[in-house]
Amino acid sequence: LPAMSTYADAGMLKNRLSSLTLTQFIVEDTNGDQQLALLMNAVQHACKVCANAIRKAGPCDLYGLAGEVNSTGDDVKKLDLIANTVWVDSLKQSGVCCLLVSEEEEDPIIITDVNKRGPFCMAFDPLDGSSNIDCNVSVGSIFSVYRRLSPSTENATVKDILRPGTECIAAGYSMFGAATELVITYGQGVYRFALDRAIGEFLFVEQVKFPQDGGKKIYSCNEGNLNSWDQPIKDYVHSCKNTGYAARYVGSMVSDVHRTLLYGGIFIYPADKKNAKGKLRVLYEGFPMAMITEQAGGVASTGMFLGKIGRIQDVVPEHIHDRCPIIMGGERDVKALLAMYENKA
C-alpha cells in the first residue's frame, strides 16, 4: 500500500505540472482580449467559491428554503441566494460587465458607473437544479455572454441581451458533484476542466465531442409530464422503450446535459399543455446549453414551437426570463425525434 500511494502521488504531481490550467487556457484562447480574459477569470472564481459553499452546506446549515420565491416562481433555497450573491459580486468586480441577468433577480442589473463597467452582458443561472441540493444530487451554474451593441458611453439596456443565441460569444456551465467541473466554449469547440482543490486550479480534461456513432442509447426526460406532450414526442419516447434505450433523468439540467454530452443520447424538456413555451429559460439555460451542444457536434432544437421546428439558437427572447422548449443531444437521436413530427404532418 505505501508503494502504491507513492506511485499515485507521483502521478498526481506529474499531472498537476503538465496539465493546462484554465487560467492559461483563458489567456491563450481569448486572443489578446484582456477584457474577455478578465470576465472568464471572474467566472472561474465564482465557480470555485460556489463549490466551496456547496461542499460545506451540511455542516454550515445551508440546506433548506430561504422563504422566498424567485423571478420565475420557484422556491428559493439558501444556497440559491449565496450563489447569486457570489456571481453578481464576482462579475461586478471584474469591471468588464455592463448588464447582468440572473434567474434569482426579477429585473436586470445595470452597472451605471462608467469606470466599473465594460462591454459584456451576462445571463446566468447561479445554481441550476437547486431543488435537488438537500439530497446531495449534482447541481451547477450556467451562463451565456453577449457583447453589448449600445454605445459604451450610455447605460446598457435589455435590448443588448434580448438577442438570438447565434449572437452569444461565449457560454458554459459548472457542475458541482463528485468533482467540480467547468465546461466552456467561445464558439470554437467545447473544453472541459476539473477543479483540483489541493492547488485551487481547474485543470484541462478533454475537448468534448459527441460520439460519432451517437453514443449510448439513453433518453432523458421527465416522463411524469408525458400525457401533456405533443404526440410525436410521446411516440419517440415509446419507441425508445421498445428499442433498448435506457432512461436516465436527474432533474438537474446541468447533470442531464453533461451526461448527454459525454455519453451520447438525447435530453428532452418540451413544451406541454400547461407550459406552451416549456419551463427552461432561454437566456441562461437554453442558449448556453444549445451553443455547447452544437459546438460539440450535437443538435439543439425547440421541436414544434410557434408553428415551426427550429434551432434553439434562433429563438429571439421577448423578455429576460422568457422560456423555450428544449430537445438536444446527438444527431442520431434528435433527428429521429424530429422525423416523427414530419411523419405526423
C-alpha positions in Angstrom: 0.0 0.0 0.0 2.7 2.6 0.7 4.3 1.9 -2.6 1.0 2.2 -4.4 0.3 5.5 -2.5 3.8 6.9 -3.5 3.1 5.9 -7.2 -0.3 7.7 -7.1 1.2 10.8 -5.5 3.9 10.9 -8.2 1.3 10.5 -11.0 -0.8 13.3 -9.5 2.2 15.6 -9.2 3.1 14.9 -12.8 -0.4 15.6 -13.9 -0.6 18.9 -12.0 2.7 20.1 -13.5 2.0 19.0 -17.1 -1.8 19.9 -17.4 -3.1 23.0 -19.0 -4.8 25.2 -16.3 -7.9 27.1 -17.1 -6.1 30.3 -16.3 -3.5 29.5 -19.0 -6.3 28.5 -21.4 -8.2 31.8 -20.8 -5.1 33.9 -21.6 -4.3 31.9 -24.7 -7.7 31.4 -26.1 -9.1 34.9 -25.7 -6.6 36.0 -28.4 -5.4 39.1 -26.6 -8.9 40.3 -25.5 -7.9 41.3 -22.0 -11.5 42.2 -21.0 -12.8 38.8 -22.1 -10.0 37.2 -20.1 -11.0 39.2 -17.0 -14.6 38.1 -17.5 -13.7 34.4 -17.7 -11.4 34.6 -14.7 -14.4 36.1 -12.7 -16.5 33.2 -13.9 -13.9 30.6 -12.6 -13.6 32.5 -9.3 -17.4 32.4 -8.8 -17.4 28.7 -9.6 -14.7 28.0 -7.0 -16.5 30.0 -4.3 -19.8 28.3 -5.0 -18.2 24.8 -5.0 -16.8 25.6 -1.5 -20.1 26.8 -0.2 -21.9 23.7 -1.5 -19.3 21.3 -0.1 -19.8 22.9 3.4 -23.6 23.2 3.1 -24.5 20.4 5.6 -22.1 21.4 8.5 -22.9 25.1 8.0 -26.7 24.7 8.0 -27.1 25.9 4.4 -29.6 23.4 3.3 -33.3 24.2 3.1 -35.6 27.0 1.9 -34.8 30.7 2.3 -38.5 31.6 2.5 -38.6 33.5 -0.8 -39.8 32.9 -4.4 -37.5 33.9 -7.4 -38.3 35.7 -10.6 -39.7 32.6 -12.3 -41.9 31.4 -9.4 -39.5 28.8 -7.9 -39.0 28.4 -4.2 -35.6 29.8 -3.3 -33.0 27.8 -1.3 -30.4 29.3 1.0 -27.7 28.2 -1.4 -29.6 30.0 -4.3 -29.1 33.3 -2.5 -25.5 32.6 -1.7 -24.7 31.5 -5.3 -26.5 34.6 -6.7 -24.5 36.9 -4.5 -21.2 35.3 -5.4 -21.9 35.5 -9.2 -23.2 39.1 -9.1 -20.3 40.3 -6.9 -17.7 38.5 -8.9 -19.0 39.8 -12.2 -19.4 43.4 -10.9 -15.9 43.4 -9.5 -14.4 42.2 -12.9 -15.1 45.7 -14.2 -16.0 44.4 -17.7 -19.8 43.8 -17.4 -22.5 46.4 -18.2 -25.6 44.3 -17.7 -26.3 41.1 -15.6 -29.4 38.9 -15.8 -29.8 36.3 -13.1 -32.6 33.7 -12.6 -32.8 35.0 -9.0 -33.3 38.6 -9.9 -36.6 39.9 -11.3 -35.0 42.8 -13.2 -31.7 43.1 -15.0 -28.8 44.6 -13.0 -27.4 47.6 -15.0 -24.0 48.8 -14.0 -24.1 52.6 -14.2 -20.6 53.5 -13.1 -18.7 54.1 -16.3 -15.4 53.4 -14.6 -16.5 49.9 -13.4 -18.2 48.6 -16.4 -17.2 47.1 -19.8 -18.6 45.6 -23.0 -20.2 42.4 -21.8 -23.8 41.4 -20.9 -24.0 38.2 -18.9 -27.0 35.9 -18.3 -26.7 33.2 -15.7 -28.5 30.7 -13.5 -26.3 30.8 -10.4 -27.5 27.4 -9.1 -29.3 25.2 -11.6 -31.1 22.2 -10.1 -31.1 23.6 -6.6 -34.4 21.7 -5.8 -32.0 18.6 -5.5 -29.4 20.2 -3.3 -30.8 19.0 0.0 -30.4 15.4 -1.1 -26.8 15.9 -2.4 -27.6 15.5 -6.1 -25.3 17.2 -8.5 -26.2 20.9 -9.3 -24.4 23.6 -11.3 -24.2 27.1 -12.7 -24.9 28.0 -16.4 -24.0 31.2 -18.2 -24.1 33.0 -21.6 -22.1 36.0 -22.7 -23.0 38.8 -25.2 -21.1 41.8 -26.3 -23.2 45.0 -26.0 -24.5 46.8 -29.1 -25.4 50.1 -27.5 -22.8 52.9 -27.2 -20.3 52.4 -24.3 -20.9 56.0 -23.1 -24.5 55.1 -22.3 -26.1 52.7 -19.8 -26.8 49.2 -21.2 -30.4 48.2 -21.8 -32.2 44.9 -22.1 -32.0 45.3 -25.9 -28.3 44.5 -25.5 -29.1 41.0 -24.3 -32.6 40.2 -25.8 -30.9 38.7 -28.9 -30.8 35.3 -30.5 -28.3 32.7 -29.3 -26.4 32.9 -32.5 -25.0 36.2 -31.2 -23.6 34.7 -28.0 -19.8 35.0 -27.9 -19.2 32.5 -25.1 -21.1 30.1 -22.9 -20.5 27.5 -20.3 -21.6 25.7 -17.2 -20.0 24.4 -14.0 -21.1 21.2 -12.3 -20.8 20.5 -8.6 -20.8 16.8 -8.0 -18.3 14.1 -7.1 -15.9 16.6 -8.7 -16.3 20.2 -9.6 -16.1 20.7 -13.4 -16.3 23.7 -15.7 -17.2 23.3 -19.4 -16.8 26.3 -21.7 -16.9 27.4 -25.3 -16.0 30.5 -27.2 -17.7 29.2 -30.4 -14.7 27.1 -31.5 -15.0 23.8 -29.7 -16.0 22.8 -26.2 -13.4 22.4 -23.4 -13.8 20.5 -20.1 -11.8 21.3 -16.9 -11.9 19.7 -13.4 -11.0 21.5 -10.2 -8.0 20.3 -8.3 -8.9 21.6 -4.8 -5.4 21.0 -3.4 -3.9 23.7 -5.7 -7.1 25.7 -6.4 -6.9 25.3 -10.2 -9.1 24.0 -12.9 -7.1 21.5 -15.0 -7.8 20.6 -18.6 -9.5 17.2 -19.0 -10.5 17.0 -22.7 -12.1 18.6 -25.7 -15.7 17.4 -25.6 -17.3 15.9 -28.8 -20.4 13.8 -29.2 -19.6 10.2 -30.1 -19.7 9.9 -33.9 -22.0 6.9 -33.8 -24.4 8.7 -31.4 -23.0 7.0 -28.3 -25.0 5.2 -25.7 -28.7 4.8 -26.3 -30.0 7.0 -23.5 -33.1 9.2 -23.4 -33.6 11.8 -20.6 -36.9 13.4 -19.8 -39.5 13.8 -17.0 -42.0 11.2 -18.1 -44.4 12.4 -15.4 -45.4 15.0 -17.9 -45.8 12.6 -20.9 -49.5 12.9 -21.2 -49.2 16.7 -21.7 -46.7 16.4 -24.6 -47.1 16.6 -28.4 -47.9 13.2 -29.9 -44.6 13.0 -31.8 -42.7 13.3 -28.5 -44.9 10.6 -26.9 -44.2 8.4 -29.9 -40.5 8.9 -29.7 -40.4 8.0 -26.0 -42.4 4.9 -26.7 -40.0 4.0 -29.5 -37.1 4.4 -27.1 -38.7 2.0 -24.7 -39.1 -0.6 -27.5 -35.6 -0.3 -29.0 -33.4 -0.9 -26.0 -32.8 2.7 -24.8 -32.1 3.3 -21.1 -34.0 6.1 -19.2 -31.8 8.4 -17.2 -33.2 11.6 -15.6 -31.6 13.5 -12.7 -33.8 16.6 -12.8 -30.9 19.0 -12.9 -30.3 20.3 -16.4 -26.5 20.6 -15.9 -26.2 17.0 -14.8 -28.5 15.6 -17.6 -26.9 17.6 -20.4 -23.4 16.9 -19.1 -24.1 13.1 -19.2 -25.6 13.5 -22.7 -22.5 15.4 -24.0 -20.2 12.7 -22.6 -22.1 9.5 -23.3 -24.5 10.4 -26.1 -28.2 10.2 -26.3 -30.9 12.9 -26.0 -32.2 15.3 -23.4 -35.9 16.4 -23.8 -37.7 19.2 -21.9 -40.5 20.0 -24.3 -43.5 22.4 -24.2 -46.7 20.9 -22.8 -50.3 21.7 -22.2 -49.6 23.6 -19.1 -46.4 25.4 -20.4 -46.8 26.4 -24.0 -43.2 27.6 -24.1 -41.7 24.8 -21.9 -40.2 25.6 -18.5 -36.5 26.2 -19.2 -35.3 29.8 -19.6 -33.9 30.9 -22.9 -31.1 33.2 -21.9 -29.4 31.3 -19.1 -30.4 27.7 -19.8 -31.5 27.2 -23.5 -28.9 29.3 -25.3 -25.7 28.3 -23.4 -26.6 24.6 -23.4 -27.6 24.8 -27.1 -24.3 26.6 -28.0 -22.3 24.0 -26.2 -24.3 21.1 -27.7 -23.8 22.4 -31.3 -20.1 23.2 -30.7 -19.7 19.6 -29.5 -21.2 18.3 -32.7 -24.8 17.8 -31.5 -28.2 19.2 -32.4 -30.3 21.6 -30.3 -33.9 22.1 -31.4 -37.1 23.6 -30.0 -39.2 20.9 -31.6 -42.5 22.3 -32.8 -42.6 25.8 -31.4 -44.6 28.8 -32.5 -45.8 26.9 -35.6 -42.4 25.5 -36.8 -39.5 23.3 -36.0 -36.3 25.4 -35.4 -33.0 25.8 -33.7 -32.9 26.9 -30.1 -30.2 29.4 -31.1 -32.5 31.2 -33.5 -35.1 32.0 -30.8 -35.5 35.7 -30.0 -36.4 36.1 -26.3 -39.2 38.6 -25.6 -38.1 39.3 -22.0 -35.2 38.3 -19.8 -36.9 35.3 -18.2 -38.5 34.0 -21.4 -38.7 30.3 -21.9 -38.4 27.8 -24.8 -38.8 24.0 -25.3 -35.5 22.0 -25.3 -34.6 19.0 -27.4 -30.8 18.5 -27.5 -28.3 15.7 -27.9 -26.6 13.7 -30.6 -27.6 14.0 -34.2 -28.8 10.3 -34.4 -31.4 10.8 -31.7 -32.5 14.4 -32.2 -33.1 13.8 -35.9 -35.0 10.6 -35.1 -37.4 12.6 -32.9 -37.8 15.5 -35.3 -38.6 13.0 -38.1 -41.7 11.9 -36.1 -43.0 15.5 -36.5 -42.6 15.2 -40.2 -44.3 11.8 -40.2 -47.3 13.4 -38.5 -47.5 16.3 -41.0 
